[in-house]
Every structure is written in structure tokens, then in C-alpha cells.
Amino acid sequence: MSKLREYHGSYKSVCDTFAIEQNEFDQILGQPEKSEELFNIWDTDKNGLIDALELFSGLILFSEAKFEDKLRFLFDIFDFNELNSLSIIDLEFMMISCCNATFKILGLSESEVNEEDITEFLGKNFNDDSRVNISQMLKWCAKTPEIRDYMIKIKKLPPESKNPKSHGAGSLLIDSERQGALQETKSLGAIINSKKYQQKLDWLSGLSKKLQYLN
């Protein structure tokens, strides 16, 4: 995660907008191998630009760090006004960026985030004028099954609850029976098209190895 923070610091020194060009991408990541291939994962509309918020949201989500460390980094990125709290609009923006990043990493370029679903989901948990600090955010994620399901669906460790279930020896995989049950869950995690997601699991495993040096 410290390496990702270093890359984010490089991004802030190289770019003055949320749009990143190929040469800026190379500067930020230090001329990575297969740079064009990596850039094209994010440049799905082929306009020569990628969204910095989607890029870092995806790299954070799919890193091997603990959930708390991921959330703290995401929180810092979306705390645009540096108030140490996020508004509901900030939270919506974070979730949309995370979902878009997930689609791109999984190669589901034809999928779209249903922003109304995210607005409705947050509206059930927060008032319109709410502001959430990092401690509140961590507690909310730990008790919210939709967040846990989402992380499990992308095969990453979910937030720790007060009664965490055992994860076998650091494994990020779940058994097929539980995976099948989660696919039936109608929740935020179901934003990902489960059928196409299953077709991409092997591809994702290979891609994760390519991105491992970013952790």
C-alpha cells in the first residue's frame, strides 16, 4: 500500500486534472512493463485518457492490503476538501469509481454502473446532509453485508466484523458452495454481472499477478 501511496503522490505532482495521458501514466508508475497494455485496461473508450480516480480505486481494491488500509486510502482520495469527513455525494462518487474500476479490471467494458442503485443504497443508510469520518466509515462497512459480499465477489478480504469468520491461512478464495450462495444475493455486490464475472475469474487471476508489483 505504501507503494500505491507513492504512485498517488507522483500522480499529484504530474497531473493537475483527473485525466491521465499515456506519457503521464508512465511517469507516475515509473515506466512499467507492458505499459500500453495496462493503460488500455482503463482507457475503454479509446480516447487516450484514463480517469485517475478509477485507476487508483481499482489498484487499491485489488491490492493485497487489509480492508482497513484500503478504505483509509480511498477515504483520503475522496476527501477532496480535506475535511476529514465525506459527504453522501463523496461516498456516491467513491462507490461509482470503485464499481467502474472493477468492471474495467474484469474486462466488462459493456457493463455500466446503475447510479440510482448506489444512491438508493446510501439513502437507506445515511441522511442527505450526513458527513462520515473514517472511524464511522470503518464501523459501517464492518456491519454492512453488501460491502462484505462485494469484496468477497472480487475475491478480496472483506472488512473485519466483531465476529469475523475464519479465512484459511490468508487465502483470498472462497469455497464453491459459499460462492454459489453469494451469487444469489441481491445486494450491492450484485452490481457485477455474475455470469460474466464467472467467465472472467481465470483472466483476473492472471491480471492480478501482472499488477502485483503495484502493491
C-alpha positions as CSV (number, residue, x, y, z in Angstrom):
1,M,0.0,0.0,0.0
2,S,2.9,2.3,0.7
3,K,4.0,1.9,-3.0
4,L,0.5,2.9,-4.1
5,R,0.6,6.0,-2.0
6,E,3.9,6.8,-3.6
7,Y,2.3,6.4,-7.0
8,H,-0.6,8.6,-6.0
9,G,1.9,11.3,-4.8
10,S,3.6,11.1,-8.2
11,Y,0.2,11.5,-9.9
12,K,-0.5,14.7,-7.9
13,S,2.9,16.1,-8.9
14,V,2.5,15.1,-12.6
15,C,-1.2,15.9,-13.3
16,D,-3.4,18.9,-12.5
17,T,-6.7,17.2,-13.6
18,F,-8.3,13.8,-13.1
19,A,-7.5,12.8,-16.7
20,I,-4.2,10.9,-17.2
21,E,-2.5,10.5,-20.6
22,Q,-0.2,7.6,-21.6
23,N,3.0,9.6,-21.0
24,E,1.8,10.8,-17.6
25,F,0.8,7.2,-16.7
26,D,4.3,6.1,-17.5
27,Q,5.8,8.9,-15.3
28,I,3.5,8.0,-12.4
29,L,4.2,4.3,-12.5
30,G,7.9,4.5,-13.4
31,Q,7.7,3.1,-17.0
32,P,6.0,-0.2,-16.1
33,E,6.4,-3.3,-18.3
34,K,3.6,-3.7,-20.8
35,S,2.6,0.0,-20.2
36,E,0.3,0.2,-23.2
37,E,-1.5,-3.0,-22.3
38,L,-2.0,-1.7,-18.7
39,F,-3.2,1.7,-19.9
40,N,-5.7,0.2,-22.3
41,I,-7.4,-1.7,-19.4
42,W,-8.5,1.7,-18.2
43,D,-8.9,3.6,-21.5
44,T,-12.0,1.6,-22.5
45,D,-13.4,4.4,-24.7
46,K,-10.0,4.7,-26.5
47,N,-9.7,8.5,-26.2
48,G,-6.1,8.4,-24.9
49,L,-7.2,9.4,-21.4
50,I,-7.9,7.5,-18.2
51,D,-9.8,8.5,-15.0
52,A,-7.3,8.9,-12.2
53,L,-10.0,8.2,-9.5
54,E,-11.0,4.9,-11.3
55,L,-7.3,3.9,-11.7
56,F,-6.4,4.3,-8.0
57,S,-9.7,3.0,-6.8
58,G,-9.1,-0.2,-8.8
59,L,-5.5,-0.6,-7.8
60,I,-6.4,-0.1,-4.1
61,L,-9.4,-2.5,-4.2
62,F,-7.4,-5.3,-5.9
63,S,-4.2,-4.9,-3.9
64,E,-3.4,-7.5,-1.2
65,A,-3.7,-5.0,1.7
66,K,-6.1,-5.3,4.6
67,F,-9.5,-3.9,4.0
68,E,-9.0,-1.1,6.6
69,D,-5.8,0.1,4.9
70,K,-7.7,0.1,1.6
71,L,-10.6,2.1,3.0
72,R,-8.3,4.6,4.7
73,F,-6.5,5.3,1.4
74,L,-9.8,5.6,-0.6
75,F,-11.2,7.9,2.1
76,D,-8.1,10.2,1.7
77,I,-8.5,10.3,-2.1
78,F,-12.2,11.2,-2.0
79,D,-11.9,13.7,0.8
80,F,-11.5,16.4,-1.8
81,N,-11.9,19.3,0.6
82,E,-9.6,17.8,3.3
83,L,-12.3,18.0,6.0
84,N,-11.6,14.5,7.4
85,S,-15.1,13.5,6.5
86,L,-17.1,12.6,3.4
87,S,-20.5,13.8,2.3
88,I,-23.0,11.5,0.7
89,I,-22.1,12.8,-2.7
90,D,-18.4,12.0,-2.0
91,L,-19.5,8.4,-1.0
92,E,-21.5,8.0,-4.1
93,F,-18.5,9.2,-6.2
94,M,-16.3,6.7,-4.4
95,M,-18.7,3.8,-5.0
96,I,-19.2,4.6,-8.6
97,S,-15.4,4.9,-9.2
98,C,-14.9,1.6,-7.4
99,C,-17.6,-0.2,-9.5
100,N,-16.3,1.3,-12.8
101,A,-12.8,0.2,-11.9
102,T,-14.0,-3.3,-11.1
103,F,-15.7,-3.6,-14.5
104,K,-12.6,-2.4,-16.3
105,I,-10.2,-4.8,-14.4
106,L,-12.6,-7.7,-15.1
107,G,-12.9,-6.7,-18.7
108,L,-16.6,-6.0,-18.5
109,S,-16.4,-2.8,-20.6
110,E,-20.0,-3.2,-21.8
111,S,-21.3,-3.1,-18.2
112,E,-22.5,0.2,-16.6
113,V,-22.9,1.3,-13.0
114,N,-26.5,1.9,-12.0
115,E,-26.0,5.2,-10.2
116,E,-29.6,5.1,-9.0
117,D,-29.0,1.8,-7.2
118,I,-26.0,3.3,-5.4
119,T,-28.0,6.5,-4.4
120,E,-30.8,4.3,-3.1
121,F,-28.4,2.1,-1.2
122,L,-26.7,5.0,0.5
123,G,-30.0,6.7,1.2
124,K,-31.1,3.8,3.3
125,N,-28.1,4.2,5.5
126,F,-27.4,7.9,5.7
127,N,-29.3,11.2,5.7
128,D,-28.7,13.6,2.8
129,D,-26.8,16.0,4.9
130,S,-24.7,13.4,6.7
131,R,-20.9,13.6,6.8
132,V,-18.9,10.5,7.7
133,N,-15.5,10.3,9.3
134,I,-13.1,7.4,8.8
135,S,-14.0,5.7,12.1
136,Q,-17.7,5.8,11.3
137,M,-16.9,4.6,7.8
138,L,-15.0,1.6,9.1
139,K,-17.7,0.7,11.5
140,W,-20.4,1.0,8.8
141,C,-18.5,-1.2,6.4
142,A,-17.9,-3.9,9.0
143,K,-21.6,-4.2,9.8
144,T,-22.9,-3.8,6.2
145,P,-23.3,-7.2,4.5
146,E,-23.5,-5.7,1.0
147,I,-19.9,-4.3,1.4
148,R,-18.6,-7.7,2.6
149,D,-20.4,-9.5,-0.3
150,Y,-18.8,-7.1,-2.8
151,M,-15.3,-7.7,-1.5
152,I,-15.8,-11.5,-1.5
153,K,-17.2,-11.4,-5.0
154,I,-13.9,-9.8,-6.2
155,K,-12.0,-12.3,-4.1
156,K,-10.5,-9.9,-1.7
157,L,-10.7,-9.9,2.1
158,P,-13.9,-8.1,3.4
159,P,-14.0,-5.7,6.4
160,E,-13.5,-7.4,9.8
161,S,-16.6,-7.7,11.9
162,K,-16.8,-8.1,15.6
163,N,-17.3,-11.9,15.0
164,P,-15.1,-12.4,11.9
165,K,-15.4,-15.7,10.1
166,S,-12.2,-17.7,9.7
167,H,-10.2,-17.1,6.5
168,G,-8.0,-20.1,5.7
169,A,-4.3,-19.3,6.0
170,G,-4.6,-15.9,4.3
171,S,-6.4,-17.3,1.3
172,L,-8.4,-14.8,-0.7
173,L,-10.5,-17.6,-2.3
174,I,-13.9,-18.8,-1.1
175,D,-15.3,-22.3,-1.4
176,S,-17.5,-23.0,-4.3
177,E,-20.6,-23.7,-2.2
178,R,-20.4,-20.2,-0.5
179,Q,-19.5,-18.6,-3.8
180,G,-22.7,-20.1,-5.3
181,A,-24.8,-18.8,-2.5
182,L,-23.4,-15.3,-2.7
183,Q,-24.2,-15.2,-6.4
184,E,-27.9,-15.4,-5.5
185,T,-27.6,-12.4,-3.2
186,K,-29.4,-9.3,-4.4
187,S,-27.2,-6.6,-3.0
188,L,-24.6,-4.0,-3.9
189,G,-22.3,-6.9,-4.8
190,A,-24.7,-8.0,-7.5
191,I,-23.9,-4.8,-9.4
192,I,-21.3,-7.0,-11.0
193,N,-22.9,-9.2,-13.7
194,S,-22.3,-12.5,-12.0
195,K,-22.4,-14.7,-15.2
196,K,-19.8,-12.6,-16.9
197,Y,-17.9,-12.3,-13.7
198,Q,-17.5,-16.1,-13.5
199,Q,-16.2,-16.2,-17.1
200,K,-13.5,-13.7,-16.1
201,L,-12.2,-15.3,-12.9
202,D,-9.3,-17.1,-14.6
203,W,-8.4,-13.9,-16.5
204,L,-8.5,-11.9,-13.3
205,S,-6.1,-14.3,-11.6
206,G,-3.5,-13.7,-14.3
207,L,-4.0,-10.0,-14.3
208,S,-3.6,-9.8,-10.6
209,K,-0.1,-11.2,-11.0
210,K,0.7,-8.6,-13.5
211,L,-0.4,-5.9,-11.1
212,Q,1.2,-7.4,-8.1
213,Y,4.2,-5.1,-8.3
214,L,1.9,-2.2,-7.7
215,N,1.1,-3.3,-4.1
